[in-house]
């Protein structure tokens, strides 16, 4: 049986990035850039006034100046012709020619067309001036391939004059639950039935990670129904995320049905708890298929540990190492498996992220996950994992 690290590597080796498309800038939030973005021109493109005030030439020895005009933002540069003069300037304006410093409005007295420096004010060159090309030069790489586009990145792209960007196509994702015992929320329920909860947890976690599913289906425990619905889903989607039907029970048909549909099994079973029976494979056209165990804790753990990082690879995000946190209390686990322990995070006086164990009553006890931040990955046991141990952390 594979270790979690080996499972990670096997999944990564089976995936190829989705194609790219060019998308208008306004629709690029959350998408992944597929080509480096270079500066259209210097940034700033001119010596930029950084404070409201007056612009002068430093070193003149004067403390009183005639206001020769106003340099507003968005207007061509004025030209200083006399050291006796100054220009009133606004934040964001181009610095007038012949000037090399700005004295803020709080340090001057404006009256009757003159500006007088307050006592003790000694202008120095380039004070309160955002100098041309101090942030970047024309042609510099501003955003690398593989960047996920958020507010700062889209502002950079707009500043470079780009109205559209080449980005990864959004993966078409289907969330599919299986099981005759499941009943939709809001409908009548019998004593022997349970609510369909996994699909909602999966869809929410995927959406928060930037991978909203296109559809959510529920299928009965019948081979014919599974074969028809999974075949249709494979034709229309890049990724299938299933819950249930992958263990060794009489009605666990999913692996057999997927094989009959031409899917290639990459792994079935990982040396971990919870989520040991997880199945992963690829469809005939390279679709990624994640068949997760049906227990709710297993579903959410496997999603965060394997599925979401794999979706990042599909859209060409660079692999990311999970952050490390510190185990706040000793925790014992007696099985020779990697253990995923739900935790709540806090911070100690040194600023370290401390993981407080919040164990569940089993992989069906998803109610215990409410209020937790994610889980840590404890090394293969049996062991008593000491307080202070540094461990990888995965957020829900």
N, C-alpha and C positions, 0 to 999 in steps of 0.2 A: 504494500500500500504506500502511496506517495506521501511525502511530508508536505506541509503547506508550501515551503519554498520550492519543492520540486513541482507541485501542482501549478504554482505561479508561473514557473518557467515553461511548463508544458502548454499552458493556456496562451502565453505570450508567443510561443513558437508557432501556434496554429492560426494566429490572427494576422490579417493584412489591413492596413488603413483603408478607410472608405475613400471614395473619390472626392475631388474638390469642386467647388463652384464659386462664382463671383456673385457677391451679395451686396446690395446697397448698404452704405455705412450705418444707416439708422436701424438696420435689421441684424447687425453683427454682434450685438451683446451676447456674451457667453460662447461665441463660436471660436474656433481655433484657427489662427493664422497659418497659411500654408506657403507663404513666401516672405522673405525678409522685407521690411519696410524701411526705406531710406529717406533722409531729410530732403525736402524739396529745395530748401535754401538754408542759409545760416539761421540759427535760433539763439537769441533773437535775431531777426534779419537786419536790425539797426541798433545803434545805441539807444536804449529805451529808458525813458524817465520812470523812476521807481517810486517817486513821492511827489505829491502836489507841492509846488513851491516856486522858486525862481532858478533859472539856469544862468550861470555866469562862467567866466574864465577864472580858475583858481590862481592865486598868487599875485593878484593885482594890488593888494594892499588896501583896497577900498572897502568901505562898509556901507556905502550909500550908492544906489544905482537908479538910473532912469529906466522905467519899464518901456521897452521899445515895441512890445507886442505880446500877443498870447499864442503859445504853441499848444493847440488842442490835439487830443488823440485823433489819428486818422487824417491829419493835414500834412502837406509837404513841409520839409524842414525850412525854418527861417534861418537867416544868417546874421551872426553878430558882427557888427562893423566897428564898434567902439568899446574899449574896456570900461567906459563909463556906463554902458548899457547892460540891461538884463532882459530876459524874457520870462513872463509868467508861464509856467508849464504845468501840464496835467499828467497824472499817472497814466502810463501807457503810451504817451506821445513820443515821437522821435525827438532825440536831443538836438536842439538847434545847432547849426554849424558854428564853429568857433567857440563853443561852450564845452567844458569838460567836467562840470560838477553841478549838483542840484542842492540848494539850501531849502529844507522843508519849510512849509508855511508857518509851522509853529516856532521857527527860529528867526522870523523876519517881521517887520512892521510895514504894511502896505498903506500908503496914503498919498493922495494928490499926484498920482502917476510916478511915484518913487517907491523904492524898496530899500529899507534900512535893516542891516543885520543887528540882531540883539547883542548885547554885551557878551563877550566871551565866545562868540561864534567864529570859528576859524575854518573856512572852507578848504577842503583838500581835494586833489584831483580824483575823479571817478566816484565820489561819494554819492550814494543814492542813484547810481546809474547801472542798469542791467546791460553790460557791455555786449556788443555784437559778437555772435558766435561763441559766447561763453558757455552755452549749454550744448551746442552741437554745431558742426560745420556742414555745409551742403554736401550731400552724398553719404554722410555718416549713416550707419545702420542704427535705427531707432528702436525697432522691434524685430526680434529674431523669429524665425519659423518655429511653430509650436507654442506660441504664446496664446493663452486664453484671453480673449478680449473683454475687458471690463472698462469702467469709466475712464481711468487714466490712459489706457491704451487707445481707446477710441478718440479721446481728445488729441493724442499724439497723431493718430492717423488723419484726423480732420485738419490739424495744423500743417500737415504735409500736402494738403490739397487733394486728397483722395476721396472720391465720391462713392467708391465701391472697393471691396477687398476680396482677395482669393482666400476662401476658408474651407474647412472640412465640411462636407455634407453632413447634415444631422442624421445619425443612424436611425433607421426605422425599427422601433422596439415594440414587441408585443409582450405583455404580461399575461400569463396563463396559469390559473389555478385548477387543480383537479381534486375530485373527491365527491362521492355521493352524499356525504354527511353535511356538506356546506350549504348554507342558506344566506341569501343576500340580506344585508342590513335593511330594516324598514319593512320586511315582509314577515308573515306569520312563521313561527318556528315550533317544532315539536320537541318533545323531551329528549329524543335520541339524536338531535341535530345540533350543529354549532354554527356560529356566524362565519361568513367568508371574510376573514380579516387580513390574511396574508397579502392579498392583491392590493389592498389599500396601503399597507405598510410599504410594500415594494414600490408602488407608484409614487408615493410621497418621497421616499428616500432617493429614488432615481431623479425625480424632478428637482429636488434640492441640490443634487449633484450636477445638474445641468443636462440631464438626459431624460426628458419627459417621454413616457411611452405613448404610442399612437392608439393602441387598443388595449382593453382588458377583457379577457375571456374567462369563462368558467366551463369546465368540461367534466362529464360524468366518468366513472371508472368502467368504461367499456372500450374495448380495443377498436371497434369500428368507428365510434364517435371520435376517439382520440386520433385515429389515422386520418380521418377526413379533415378535422379541424387543424391538426398540426401540419398536414400537407398544404392546406391553404395558407396557413400562417407562414410557412417557410417560403412560399412563392412570393409573398408580399412584404417580407421584413428582412432586415439584416441581422437582427438579434431576437432570440426567443428567451424569455426568462420564465421558467416554469416552477411551480411549487407543488410537491406531492407526487406520489407514484413512482419513486425511484429506489425504494429500499428492496427488501427481499420477500415481501408479502405476496399473497395470492393475487391481489388486485393491483400490484405495482407494475403496470404495463408499459410505462413510459419508455424505458430503454429499448424494449423489444420493438415498440412501434416506431421509434426513431430509427432504429437499424433497418427496419423494413422500408422506411422512406428514403434510405440512402445516406443517412447520417453516419459519419465516422466517429466512433468513440475515441476520445483522447484520454479520458480518465473516468474512473467510477470508484469512488472511495478515497478518502484522504485521512491520514492518521491524526485526527483531531476530534475534539468534542467542544461544542456541539457541531453537527453538520457532517458527520463522517460519511454518509452515503452519497454525497454530492456527485453528480454526473456532469461532464462537459464533453462536447463534441462539435463537429462542424457539419453543416448541410452540404448537399451535392454542389451548390454554387458558392460555398465558402461561408455560409451563414454561421454565426456563433450561436450555440444552443447551450444554455445553462439550465440544468434540471436540478433544482434544489430540493432538499428534504422538506416534508410538509410541516414539521413542527415550527411554530412561529419564531422562536429564538434562533433556530438553525437557519431559517430563511434570511433573517436580517443580518446575522453574522456572516453568512456566505456572500450575501450581496455586497456588504462593505469590504470584506476581505478579498474577494476575487472578481465579482462582476463589475463594480464601479471602476477599479483600476484597469480592467480589461477594456471597458468602454473608452477610457482615456487613451489607451493604445490605439483603438479603432479610429479615433479622431486625430491621431498623431500628436497627442500630448507627450512630452518627455516623461519617462518613468519617474515617480517620486518616492523617496524613502519615507515611510511613516514617521511621524515625530516620536521622540522617546519621552516617556513620563516615568515617575518614580512610584513604586508600589508603596502605599501608605501603611499597610498592615501585612503581617505574615499571612500567607494563604497556602493551604495544603491541597494537593490533588494527587490521588493515589494511582491513577491509571497511566500506562506507558504511552501517552498521547499528548500532543500539544493541546493546551486548554485556552479557550477564549473566555475571559472573565469580564462580565459587565462591570463598569466602574462609573463613579461620579468624580469629576475633577475639581480640585481646589488648588490653592497656591500657598506655600509656606513663606516664612519671612525672608528667605533668600530668593524668592521668586520662582522656585521650582514647581513644576506641575506635579501635583500629588494625586495618585489614583486610589480612591477609596473603594475597596471591593464591594460590589452589590450582587452577590451570587443569586441566581434564580433557583426555583424549586425543581428545575429540570427544563428540557428544551421546549416544553409546552407552556411554561410559565412566563408568557410575554408580558403579563401585567407588571411583573417586577422590573421590567425595563423602563417603565415610565419614570422620568426624572433622572435617568442615567445619561451620560454624554457619549458613550461608546463602549468599547471593550479593549482590553490589553491581551497580548499574545504571550502566554507563559510557556517557557521551554518544555520540551517533552519530559513528563514525569516518569515514575512517581517521585515526588519531591515536596519539600516544604519550602516554598518560595519566600525568602526573607523580606521583611520591610526594608525599603531603601533600594531594592533591585530595580535597575533601569530596564524598562520593557517597551516594546513598540505599542503605539496606541492607534486605534482606528475609530473615527467618529461615525456615528450612525448615518 
